[in-house]
């Protein structure tokens, strides 16, 4: 899964068959590899910004693109 938040250093967390989090790079982009197929709730957060969330279906062997644009 890959996507963009527009905010460097934001935290992207996922909840579903697996749970975890990662931090966005200097361009606000994130990548999550190796997730088990299934339904996930994604939440992007950064201090001082309104969180962004999305429900995503991960399918084995496919790359999902999901942007989570934070409002700061």
Backbone bond lengths (Angstrom), bond angles and torsions (degrees), N, CA, C in turn:
res aa  C-N    CA-C-N  psi(-1)  N-CA   C-N-CA  omega(-1)  CA-C   N-CA-C  phi
1 X - - - 1.441 - - 1.523 107.67 -
2 X 1.299 115.96 137.80 1.459 121.72 178.52 1.527 108.64 -137.07
3 X 1.340 114.95 158.48 1.455 118.66 178.03 1.510 112.16 -178.75
4 X 1.321 115.10 -177.44 1.456 123.16 -175.73 1.526 109.18 -133.28
5 X 1.340 116.71 140.66 1.463 121.71 176.72 1.525 111.76 -114.24
6 X 1.321 117.55 -11.98 1.470 124.06 -174.88 1.523 113.24 71.67
7 X 1.356 118.50 5.97 1.466 121.50 -177.91 1.527 109.41 -132.63
8 X 1.331 116.82 118.59 1.467 121.53 176.98 1.523 109.72 -68.70
9 X 1.321 116.74 138.74 1.455 121.54 176.81 1.516 115.04 79.54
10 X 1.342 117.84 8.89 1.464 120.73 176.54 1.530 109.28 -72.15
11 X 1.318 116.12 155.59 1.464 121.49 176.38 1.523 109.32 -100.46
12 X 1.332 116.10 127.38 1.458 121.76 174.46 1.528 106.39 -111.20
13 X 1.341 115.52 118.61 1.463 121.59 -179.73 1.521 109.43 -112.08
14 X 1.328 116.33 149.56 1.460 120.52 177.90 1.527 109.62 -132.11
15 X 1.346 113.53 144.93 1.455 122.03 -177.42 1.523 107.94 -136.11
16 X 1.319 116.33 126.40 1.463 121.58 -178.36 1.510 108.59 173.97
17 X 1.341 117.94 -138.47 1.462 119.78 175.46 1.533 111.57 -56.98
18 X 1.330 116.56 -27.77 1.463 123.05 173.92 1.529 107.31 -131.02
19 X 1.315 116.83 150.95 1.460 122.05 175.52 1.519 108.67 -120.42
20 X 1.335 116.11 149.30 1.452 119.85 177.50 1.509 110.66 176.47
21 X 1.318 115.15 -174.28 1.462 120.28 176.86 1.515 109.62 -155.52
22 X 1.327 114.63 161.56 1.452 122.18 177.02 1.520 107.99 -148.58
23 X 1.308 116.42 164.28 1.464 121.79 179.05 1.520 109.60 -107.57
24 X 1.333 116.38 143.09 1.463 119.99 178.80 1.520 110.64 -73.97
25 X 1.338 115.86 156.08 1.463 121.14 179.29 1.526 110.62 -81.96
26 X 1.337 117.09 -173.65 1.469 121.40 -176.48 1.518 112.89 -62.95
27 X 1.323 118.03 -19.40 1.459 121.75 177.38 1.517 113.18 -94.47
28 X 1.352 117.16 -0.10 1.459 121.16 -179.07 1.514 113.88 84.87
29 X 1.332 117.47 11.07 1.461 121.30 -177.63 1.521 111.17 -97.29
30 X 1.334 115.99 154.07 1.457 121.09 178.32 1.525 109.63 -136.35
31 X 1.329 115.14 159.82 1.464 121.90 175.62 1.527 107.67 -144.12
32 X 1.327 115.48 136.05 1.457 122.52 177.52 1.524 106.40 -127.30
33 X 1.317 117.08 122.76 1.464 120.76 -177.52 1.521 110.57 -114.72
34 X 1.322 115.35 151.68 1.455 121.64 170.33 1.516 116.59 76.49
35 X 1.341 118.55 20.87 1.459 119.64 179.02 1.533 111.28 -71.99
36 X 1.307 116.28 142.79 1.455 122.60 172.89 1.521 108.77 -65.59
37 X 1.322 117.02 140.42 1.467 120.93 178.45 1.522 110.16 -58.28
38 X 1.336 115.60 144.43 1.458 120.71 178.62 1.510 111.44 148.92
39 X 1.331 115.53 -172.85 1.459 122.59 -178.46 1.524 110.22 -93.53
40 X 1.331 115.96 132.49 1.468 122.08 -177.99 1.525 110.80 -129.03
41 X 1.326 115.80 144.08 1.457 122.51 168.95 1.530 106.16 -99.62
42 X 1.328 116.84 124.30 1.465 122.11 176.51 1.518 109.07 -106.17
43 X 1.327 116.36 139.18 1.464 121.30 176.76 1.523 108.10 -136.66
44 X 1.343 115.96 126.35 1.460 121.71 175.55 1.522 108.34 -106.49
45 X 1.332 116.53 132.41 1.458 121.44 -179.49 1.519 110.96 -135.86
46 X 1.327 114.54 152.55 1.463 122.11 173.57 1.532 106.41 -158.71
47 X 1.343 117.84 136.62 1.465 119.99 -179.11 1.536 111.93 -53.50
48 X 1.325 116.26 131.39 1.457 121.90 179.29 1.520 114.75 86.16
49 X 1.339 117.48 -0.64 1.468 121.97 -179.43 1.525 109.74 -115.95
50 X 1.339 115.69 152.57 1.459 121.27 171.68 1.528 107.82 -73.59
51 X 1.327 118.59 129.42 1.467 120.41 178.50 1.535 111.48 -61.97
52 X 1.312 115.61 155.46 1.465 122.41 174.96 1.527 107.20 -124.41
53 X 1.339 116.65 143.25 1.459 119.21 -179.27 1.526 110.57 -142.18
54 X 1.324 114.50 161.76 1.464 121.02 178.09 1.520 108.96 -158.41
55 X 1.311 115.75 150.44 1.462 122.98 172.48 1.524 106.65 -98.57
56 X 1.336 117.55 128.69 1.461 122.00 -174.36 1.523 110.03 -131.18
57 X 1.321 116.14 141.02 1.458 121.82 175.11 1.528 108.10 -103.90
58 X 1.333 116.41 117.92 1.465 122.02 178.46 1.523 108.15 -93.66
59 X 1.330 115.99 127.50 1.459 122.75 179.21 1.523 108.23 -114.94
60 X 1.316 116.40 130.70 1.470 121.59 -178.27 1.520 111.20 -51.92
61 X 1.335 117.04 131.75 1.455 122.68 175.92 1.517 115.12 83.00
62 X 1.342 118.62 -1.49 1.457 121.25 -179.48 1.527 110.47 -115.21
63 X 1.336 116.17 147.12 1.462 121.46 175.34 1.520 108.64 -95.50
64 X 1.317 115.68 123.10 1.458 122.09 178.69 1.528 108.06 -96.31
65 X 1.332 117.20 133.05 1.456 121.95 175.37 1.528 107.57 -108.26
66 X 1.352 116.11 121.12 1.464 120.58 179.90 1.524 109.44 -140.29
67 X 1.326 116.17 107.08 1.459 121.12 175.69 1.528 109.27 -81.79
68 X 1.324 116.17 144.10 1.461 123.28 179.28 1.517 107.18 -131.20
69 X 1.304 117.23 83.99 1.470 121.21 -173.46 1.515 111.46 -78.17
70 X 1.330 115.11 115.35 1.459 122.17 178.75 1.525 109.98 -80.04
71 X 1.324 116.29 142.96 1.462 122.44 176.19 1.515 108.38 -104.56
72 X 1.340 115.56 113.46 1.470 120.32 -177.56 1.523 110.67 -115.72
